[in-house]
Amino acid sequence: MENDLKQQVTMLSQRLESLSAAYYANNFNSSQDVIKYTRFNTRLKVPSYSSDPSVGEIGEIIEVGGKLKICTSANTFTVVGTQL
């Protein structure tokens, strides 16, 4: 009985190592292409504010007075692109 448990643990350990190696090989190689554009099948809803919020997370997108802004650093919103 004890030998069976040891064999099962050894087999599961080998399978886990194999899965881990496959995951890292498929997701973290240096020649991996990066997708630059994403197509949404639904609308992206952007919250609208009357002025810049005092708190924001990096990457957060908002609209203020008709201008699209993104949080570029902690609590700092910057206009995206050239907007008139």
C-alpha positions in Angstrom: 0.0 0.0 0.0 2.8 2.5 0.9 4.6 1.7 -2.4 1.4 2.5 -4.3 1.1 5.9 -2.7 4.8 6.6 -3.4 4.3 5.7 -7.0 1.2 7.9 -7.3 3.0 10.8 -5.7 6.0 10.3 -8.0 3.8 10.1 -11.1 1.8 13.2 -10.1 5.0 15.1 -9.5 6.3 14.2 -12.9 3.0 15.3 -14.5 3.1 18.6 -12.7 6.7 19.3 -13.8 5.7 18.4 -17.4 2.7 20.8 -17.3 4.8 23.6 -15.7 7.5 23.2 -18.4 4.9 23.2 -21.2 3.2 26.3 -19.7 6.4 28.3 -19.5 7.6 27.1 -22.9 4.3 28.2 -24.6 3.9 31.5 -22.8 7.3 33.0 -22.0 9.6 32.4 -24.9 11.5 35.3 -26.4 10.2 35.0 -29.9 6.6 35.4 -28.9 4.6 37.9 -31.0 2.7 40.6 -29.3 -0.8 41.5 -30.5 -1.0 45.2 -31.0 -4.7 45.6 -31.7 -7.8 44.2 -30.1 -11.3 44.2 -31.7 -14.2 44.5 -29.3 -17.5 42.8 -30.2 -19.4 45.0 -27.7 -19.1 48.7 -26.8 -16.5 49.9 -24.4 -18.2 52.0 -21.7 -16.0 54.9 -20.5 -17.0 56.7 -17.3 -17.6 60.5 -17.7 -16.5 63.0 -15.2 -16.8 66.8 -14.9 -13.1 67.1 -13.7 -10.2 64.7 -13.2 -10.8 62.3 -10.3 -8.4 62.7 -7.4 -7.7 58.9 -7.4 -6.9 56.8 -10.4 -5.2 53.5 -11.2 -2.6 53.3 -14.0 -4.3 52.3 -17.3 -7.8 53.6 -16.2 -9.6 55.4 -19.0 -12.1 58.2 -18.4 -13.8 61.1 -20.3 -13.6 64.6 -19.0 -15.3 67.5 -20.9 -15.3 65.6 -24.2 -11.6 64.6 -23.9 -10.5 61.0 -23.6 -7.9 60.6 -20.8 -5.8 57.8 -19.4 -4.2 57.4 -16.0 -0.4 57.4 -16.8 0.9 57.4 -13.2 -0.8 57.2 -9.8 -3.6 59.7 -9.7 -2.4 61.5 -12.9 -4.7 61.6 -16.0 -3.3 62.6 -19.4 -5.2 63.4 -22.6 -4.9 60.5 -25.1 -3.5 61.5 -28.5 -4.3 64.8 -30.3 -7.9 65.9 -29.5 -9.4 69.2 -30.5 
